[in-house]
Amino acid sequence: MSLTYAILSALISDPSSGYDLAKRFNASVEGSVGFFWNASFQQIYRELNRLEEKEWLQSESVQQENRPDKRIYTVTALGKQQLCQWIAESEEMAPIKDELLIKLYAGHLVSRQTIVTKLEMHYQQHQQRLAIYQDIKCQYFKNPQTLSKTLKFQYMTLLRGIHYEAGWLAWCNEITPLLK
């Protein structure tokens, strides 16, 4: 997937300034695309300019008091058409690229305590992320059947995150006894 479609997906229902969009690519912002796709401010601004040149986005300048003007980006009909076409295309299964797994693969070269410490740290991070996801679920998705069509699809991505984190924790619990 490219940043192009992540940006279009983020802007389709919530036109934003480049700055606000870049904040949504940060995983610490609840309900953001940053939980499953990240990009730097520079990458986002470069892509916004490119998408505007292609007429997939349009922007409107908004004046602000005591601050520089900001541009609000909106997906155009052409941008929506391109996004819909991309959604319909087939995709390949994403490969696993995980630095921790490479380290575990060669983990026999270091002390067991080094690996145990590393796993404990990751375990805590995954527990925290799972708690964040579960809080979001409780706060915004109490009754999934009554959600709007848009929110149901956002809920589906949240459930994927919950299952991923729960699966990671279960895997870690399964392998920890092997290190004793």
KOLDO-534811 format. One line per 4 residues: number of its first residue (from 1); for each residue z, y, x of N, C-alpha, C, O. Coordinates in steps of 0.001 Angstrom, whole numbers, always signed. Each point is the difference from the previous one (the first is absolute). Layout:
REM residues N
NUM> Z/Y/X/Z/Y/X/Z/Y/X/Z/Y/X | ...
***
This chain:
REM residues 180
1> +0/-1175/+860/+0/+1175/-860/+0/+1222/+894/+554/-12/+1100 | -1162/+1030/-1572/-7/+1219/+788/+907/+1050/-632/+390/-88/-1164 | -84/+1051/+1962/+818/+1117/-449/-671/+727/-1162/+681/+547/-868 | -1988/-541/+850/-756/+639/-1079/+510/-448/-1368/+312/+827/-857
5> -231/-2134/+663/+359/-523/-1315/+1488/+112/-281/+407/+96/-1158 | +403/-107/+2198/+1434/+240/-191/+216/+1425/-497/+818/+233/-890 | -1548/+716/+1460/+119/+1400/-430/-510/+167/-1422/+661/+631/-825 | -1827/-1187/+531/-543/+109/-1361/+964/-615/-1010/+221/+562/-1073
9> +351/-1718/+1415/+947/-663/-903/+1234/+856/-235/+511/+65/-1118 | -33/+587/+2162/+1199/+835/-126/-281/+1263/-804/+869/+472/-734 | -2070/+78/+863/-324/+1266/-664/-540/-169/-1414/-22/+964/-767 | -410/-2162/+408/-677/-192/-1290/+876/+417/-1179/-506/+553/-976
13> +1790/-804/+1052/+869/+369/-1123/+950/+1146/+347/+749/+472/-855 | -784/-30/+2110/+942/+1041/+413/-636/+917/+1040/+264/-146/+1193 | -1109/+1099/-1634/-584/+947/+951/+1107/+666/+819/+1059/+335/-531 | -1315/-147/+1827/+1038/+490/+902/-590/+841/+1115/-1205/-9/+252
17> +2086/+730/+401/-385/+679/+1238/-44/-1061/+1099/+542/-1094/-161 | -1183/+1420/+1264/-36/-922/+1129/+1394/-321/+496/+300/-1146/+332 | +552/+2157/-282/+1373/-198/+470/+759/-957/-922/+652/-931/+472 | -736/+1158/-1783/+701/-879/-948/-570/-1418/+25/+737/-976/-132
21> -2039/+875/+302/-628/-1316/+98/+498/-732/+1247/+326/-1186/-59 | -269/+1889/+1170/+468/-618/+1244/+1444/-476/-141/+361/-1036/+558 | +459/+1767/-1285/+1380/-444/-233/+16/-1293/-805/+872/-843/+208 | -1818/+676/-1122/-54/-1219/-809/-441/-1211/+815/+157/-1136/-450
25> -705/+1361/+1640/-360/-1092/+891/+1163/-373/+910/-178/-720/+983 | +1351/+1205/-1308/+1225/-297/+730/+805/-980/-851/+294/+288/-1160 | +60/-1426/+1716/+672/-1057/-760/+1393/+383/-478/+590/-728/-798 | -52/+1838/+1258/+1341/+367/-465/-38/+761/-1318/+1051/+299/-565
29> -2243/+20/+63/-136/+711/-1263/-171/-1023/-1121/-942/-793/+20 | +1841/+809/-989/-46/-991/-1077/-1320/+34/-750/-525/+1067/-321 | +3/-2246/+50/-1218/-125/-780/-1247/+417/+756/-1028/+279/-617 | +1094/-230/+1932/-1132/+496/+766/-894/-1132/+483/+402/-1162/+59
33> -1645/+1546/+287/-919/-970/+586/+426/-355/+1417/-509/-959/+580 | +1435/+1723/-21/+489/-246/+1350/+675/-1347/+169/+170/-457/+1130 | +219/-190/-2213/+604/-1322/+112/-1033/-1056/+388/+357/-1052/+531 | -1643/+1329/-796/-1007/-1003/+338/-1204/+547/+742/-934/-748/+288
37> +932/+2035/+29/-1061/+577/+818/+556/+1266/+622/+584/+828/-700 | -755/-664/+2005/+491/+1225/+618/-1091/+681/+801/-970/-630/+423 | +1142/+1912/-225/-951/+805/+759/+716/+1261/+465/+958/+454/-625 | -1430/+91/+1710/+587/+1223/+531/-547/+1219/-759/-1015/-82/-692
41> +1708/+1197/+841/-455/+1246/-611/-1427/+307/+468/-853/+367/-808 | +596/-518/+2107/-1316/+313/+551/-1083/-879/-616/-1070/+495/-356 | +1335/-1783/+228/-982/-910/-603/-290/+407/-1442/-1152/-1/-435 | +2198/+345/-294/-168/+358/-1414/-810/+1284/-145/-929/+53/-805
45> +1264/+979/+1570/-731/+1262/-105/-1456/-168/+408/-891/+578/-622 | +643/-1371/+1671/-1378/-257/+434/-778/-693/-1127/-1148/+343/-282 | +1790/-1314/-347/-669/-748/-1071/-194/+864/-1249/-1025/-113/-673 | +1989/+966/+359/-159/+907/-1144/-1234/+881/+188/-781/+185/-933
49> +607/+353/+2131/-1179/+842/+274/-1289/-795/-142/-981/+489/-560 | +987/-1720/+1070/-1185/-850/-89/-339/-341/-1452/-1166/+19/-395 | +2189/-329/-388/-219/-346/-1409/-463/+1203/-813/-772/-144/-948 | +1237/+1310/+1317/-457/+1212/-693/-1467/+282/+343/-771/+418/-863
53> +394/-645/+2107/-1404/+164/+405/-902/-972/-755/-1126/+351/-353 | +1606/-1562/+104/-778/-1006/-726/+24/+244/-1518/-680/-685/-763 | +1473/+1670/+352/+178/+369/-1413/+707/-1090/-800/-226/-150/-1201 | +1085/-608/+1884/+841/-980/-680/+1306/+662/-420/+707/-494/-879
57> -399/+1614/+1516/+1170/+823/-335/-449/+1438/-137/-1005/+422/+572 | +1775/+316/-1345/-169/+1457/-25/+1380/+603/+167/+1012/-617/-334 | -988/+1828/+855/+1297/+634/+197/-3/+1385/-610/-1034/+654/-139 | +2216/-241/-213/+206/+1335/-568/+1105/+662/+820/+1043/-596/+268
61> -1296/+1827/+118/+989/+735/+780/+1046/+600/-936/-331/+629/-1005 | +1588/-835/+1355/+1112/+509/-798/+826/+920/+888/+429/-380/+1089 | -216/+1599/-1578/+788/+957/+771/+1481/-322/-124/+474/-447/-1045 | +243/+685/+2134/+1440/-209/+25/+658/+1256/+558/-560/+683/+857
65> +1731/-398/-1346/+752/+1147/+496/+634/-326/+1338/+619/-1053/+156 | -765/+1932/+791/+595/-120/+1335/-418/-1259/+752/+693/-437/+918 | -1811/-136/-1301/-521/-1191/+665/-1515/+60/-35/-580/+693/-836 | -52/-1406/+1727/-1471/-40/-61/-467/-661/-1305/+719/-804/-593
69> -1922/+1155/+163/-567/-646/-1182/-108/-1505/+256/-145/-448/+1137 | +218/-312/-2222/-195/-1438/+149/-1183/-426/-845/-372/+672/-963 | -214/-1798/+1337/-1135/-542/-734/+461/-1237/-742/+616/-897/+575 | -923/+863/-1857/+307/-1166/-821/-1280/-826/-132/-1037/+500/-436
73> +1132/-1762/+820/-1157/-898/-15/-2/-845/-1263/+1030/-527/-420 | -2217/+408/-178/-205/-785/-1214/-1206/-911/+220/-974/+398/+639 | +1038/-1596/-1158/-1117/-941/+98/-1091/+440/-974/+277/+278/-1166 | -1509/-217/+1646/-1143/+357/-839/-496/-1234/-751/+466/-1113/+243
77> -1414/+1322/-1156/-603/-1132/-710/-680/-941/+991/+68/-1220/-151 | -722/+1786/+1161/-647/-826/+1023/+1051/-791/+790/-207/-1174/+307 | +1317/+1811/+16/+1081/-691/+712/+580/-1128/-826/+278/-1080/+521 | -91/+1326/-1819/+518/-1045/-888/-986/-1163/-85/+399/-1165/+6
81> -1678/+1489/-84/-1033/-1034/-41/+40/-848/+1273/-84/-1227/-70 | +209/+1865/+1216/+72/-725/+1275/+1251/-873/+67/-55/-1133/+477 | +1183/+1660/-955/+1246/-763/-12/-135/-1228/-906/+407/-1098/+378 | -971/+1280/-1554/-195/-1125/-933/-927/-1053/+601/+240/-1198/-150
85> -1287/+1637/+822/-927/-925/+647/+717/-785/+1096/-193/-1208/+131 | +1018/+1896/+650/+748/-661/+1065/+992/-1021/-569/+150/-1092/+550 | +522/+1442/-1644/+965/-914/-632/-693/-1293/-429/+572/-1084/+114 | -1796/+1203/-605/-739/-1164/-489/-528/-891/+1123/-315/-1166/-240
89> +214/+1693/+1462/-503/-792/+1118/+994/-1104/+366/+1204/+124/-226 | -1736/-1199/+793/+892/-1069/+456/+632/+422/+1321/-544/+821/+737 | +1688/-1396/-464/+704/+297/+1244/+432/-1309/+633/+149/-1022/-670 | +48/+1080/+1976/+489/-1173/+708/+1519/+56/+49/+609/+1066/-96
93> -20/-2236/+246/+1444/-62/+137/+389/+757/+1274/-617/-185/+1049 | +1630/+1027/-1146/+433/+785/+1147/+662/-896/+1041/+849/-825/-337 | -1231/+983/+1590/+646/-810/+1034/+1425/+493/+242/+312/+1172/-210 | +536/-2083/+650/+1363/+384/+353/-46/+573/+1407/-468/-650/+935
97> +955/+1861/-799/+126/+629/+1320/+1461/+419/+105/+398/+1043/-517 | +384/-1861/+1186/+1436/+230/+45/+504/-199/+1424/-3/-1113/+526 | +430/+2195/+78/+488/-41/+1374/+1188/-951/+148/+114/-693/+1011 | +762/+655/-2002/+1151/-898/+63/-444/-1458/+92/+601/-780/+739
101> -1636/+405/-1473/-462/-1390/+50/-540/-362/+1383/+191/-1129/+452 | -846/+2041/+213/-480/-252/+1362/+1195/-212/+932/-3/-896/+845 | +1023/+1742/-1018/+1198/-139/+830/+711/-1324/-282/+491/-642/+928 | -430/+229/-2181/+616/-1291/-326/-811/-1161/+577/+565/-992/+459
105> -1869/+1121/-486/-872/-1057/+517/+319/-307/+1459/-53/-1151/+431 | +384/+2195/+318/+354/-167/+1414/+1500/+164/+219/+443/+211/+1129 | +328/-305/-2184/+1435/+231/+63/+773/-946/+891/+1119/+307/+412 | -1697/-1448/-111/+680/-963/+872/+208/+540/+1421/+755/-575/+784
109> -1423/+1671/-464/+97/+573/+1346/+1236/+869/+204/+351/+323/+1135 | +308/+54/-2222/+1181/+870/+90/+1200/-724/-593/-123/-1086/-567 | +1276/+1706/+711/+1208/-638/-534/-63/-65/-1524/-637/+828/-650 | +1302/-1816/+109/+69/-121/-1463/+645/+1235/-607/-405/+450/-1072
113> +1408/+102/+1750/+693/+1177/-525/-963/+1181/-141/+132/+789/-936 | -1086/-658/+1839/-999/+1072/-97/-768/-131/-1308/-221/+985/-705 | -178/-2197/+395/-764/-239/-1231/+902/+153/-1219/-414/+596/-994 | +1622/-1113/+1047/+932/+122/-1124/+266/+1474/-298/-10/+411/-1160
117> +243/+372/+2188/+258/+1435/-178/-1204/+681/-651/+148/+817/-909 | -1319/-1162/+1382/-1246/+567/-553/-148/-374/-1481/-325/+850/-829 | +561/-2109/+511/-117/-440/-1395/+1049/+668/-891/-294/+363/-1139 | +1495/-204/+1646/+1049/+669/-780/-401/+1435/-335/+217/+470/-1116
121> -805/+221/+2097/-442/+1376/-228/-1100/+43/-1065/+44/+822/-915 | -1021/-1706/+1042/-1089/-44/-977/+515/-411/-1381/-448/+523/-1020 | +1388/-1460/+1003/+572/-455/-1266/+617/+1177/-746/-201/+161/-1204 | +947/+650/+1926/+644/+1174/-607/-1047/+982/-535/+162/+546/-1092
125> -1224/-322/+1849/-1057/+915/-447/-685/-522/-1263/-285/+770/-918 | +25/-2065/+872/-647/-576/-1184/+945/+10/-1209/-447/+187/-1132 | +1727/-383/+1363/+972/+110/-1096/+8/+1420/-563/+35/+190/-1216 | -66/+795/+2095/-4/+1397/-438/-1258/+324/-795/+67/+665/-1034
129> -1213/-1134/+1518/-1257/+264/-710/+18/-680/-1364/-440/+587/-988 | +944/-1818/+923/+100/-708/-1278/+900/+770/-963/-316/+114/-1184 | +1423/+409/+1676/+910/+779/-848/-690/+1248/-534/+191/+362/-1161 | -984/+294/+1986/-745/+1184/-443/-961/-394/-1115/-71/+673/-1028
133> -667/-1761/+1230/-955/-459/-1010/+708/-352/-1304/-478/+340/-1082 | +1607/-1016/+1187/+727/-388/-1211/+558/+1227/-718/+39/+33/-1230 | +389/+967/+1982/+455/+1259/-615/-1138/+684/-738/+183/+494/-1113 | -1357/-466/+1730/-1170/+603/-655/-316/-753/-1282/-286/+606/-1032
137> +339/-1926/+1104/-278/-827/-1186/+986/+326/-1120/-404/+179/-1149 | +1693/-103/+1478/+1022/+295/-1007/-129/+1415/-557/+232/+232/-1186 | -598/+693/+2038/-59/+1397/-414/-1248/+332/-813/+77/+755/-969 | -1227/-1313/+1357/-1263/+422/-621/-705/-1067/-831/-906/+320/-769
141> +1304/-1570/+910/-748/-1074/-652/+926/-945/-757/-89/-1218/+155 | +976/+1777/-971/+989/-814/-712/-640/-966/-978/+445/-1141/-122 | -1476/+1578/-571/-659/-840/-989/-1502/-8/+275/-734/+806/-572 | +270/-1700/+1434/-1400/+11/+436/-1030/-82/-1132/-1086/+569/+115
145> +1409/-1262/-1192/-973/-141/-1080/-296/+1311/-721/-1039/+128/-648 | +1932/+836/+753/-219/+1285/-692/-617/+1058/+915/-203/+1138/-422 | -92/-1497/+1649/-567/+963/+947/-1437/+354/-362/-711/-783/-631 | +300/+1976/+1041/-1401/+385/-160/-850/-887/+896/+523/-672/+890
149> -1819/+668/-1120/-909/-819/+798/+137/+359/+1485/+74/-895/+841 | -40/+2165/-516/+124/+444/+1389/+1290/-502/+616/-8/-517/+1117 | +1112/+661/-1825/+1290/-423/+537/+100/-1517/+140/+683/-490/+900 | -1348/-254/-1770/+8/-1465/+142/-626/-415/+1324/+480/-928/+651
153> -1543/+1605/-251/-639/-345/+1267/+874/+418/+1179/+32/-698/+1014 | +663/+1801/-1124/+937/+399/+1051/+1158/-997/+68/+483/-331/+1083 | -51/-134/-2229/+1069/-999/-58/-425/-1297/+694/+803/-633/+686 | -2063/+242/-865/-500/-1206/+655/+103/+122/+1516/+363/-966/+670
157> -679/+2146/-115/+106/+170/+1451/+1464/-42/+427/+319/-524/+1067 | +563/+1065/-1883/+1430/-48/+305/+493/-1449/+18/+754/-389/+893 | -1178/-407/-1875/+401/-1414/-35/-476/-735/+1249/+705/-867/+515 | -1892/+1206/-28/-496/-637/+1221/+932/+327/+1164/+306/-872/+813
161> +143/+2115/-728/+933/+396/+1042/+1324/-739/-116/+565/-427/+1007 | -72/+277/-2220/+1258/-723/-228/-142/-1452/+442/+877/-530/+682 | -1974/-112/-1065/-220/-1398/+378/-191/-142/+1516/+463/-973/+595 | -1132/+1926/+15/-185/-51/+1448/+1352/+45/+710/+282/-830/+864
165> +547/+1799/-1230/+1303/+155/+663/+904/-1208/-270/+677/-482/+908 | -665/+2/-2135/+822/-1173/-324/-495/-1219/+783/+811/-793/+478 | -2109/+638/-345/-564/-1105/+762/+339/+105/+1482/+292/-1007/+645 | -330/+2223/-105/+347/+192/+1402/+1452/-408/+231/+311/-692/+969
169> +573/+1125/-1864/+1421/-348/+145/+214/-1508/-109/+802/-560/+747 | -1499/-99/-1656/+125/-1460/-153/-495/-704/+1264/+627/-953/+464 | -1751/+1417/+97/-521/-574/+1242/+1018/+161/+1124/+252/-942/+750 | +324/+2118/-633/+979/+257/+1052/+1229/-917/-164/+516/-536/+981
173> -67/+370/-2202/+1131/-894/-258/-333/-1455/+367/+873/-757/+425 | -2123/+387/-594/-434/-1366/+317/-101/-231/+1507/+319/-1087/+481 | -758/+2095/+262/-200/-214/+1443/+1271/+238/+823/+113/-517/+1111 | +835/+1284/-1632/+1208/+317/+758/+742/-1252/+480/+431/-26/+1153
177> -260/-1008/-1978/+673/-1208/+489/-713/-664/+1189/+635/-712/+778 | -1934/+936/-634/-739/-589/+1123/+400/+626/+1326/-244/-576/+1060 | +849/+1736/-1113/+390/+710/+1223/+1413/-355/+451/+474/+538/+1001 | +206/-1427/-1714/+1377/-372/+350/+50/-1291/+767/+1081/-456/+372
***
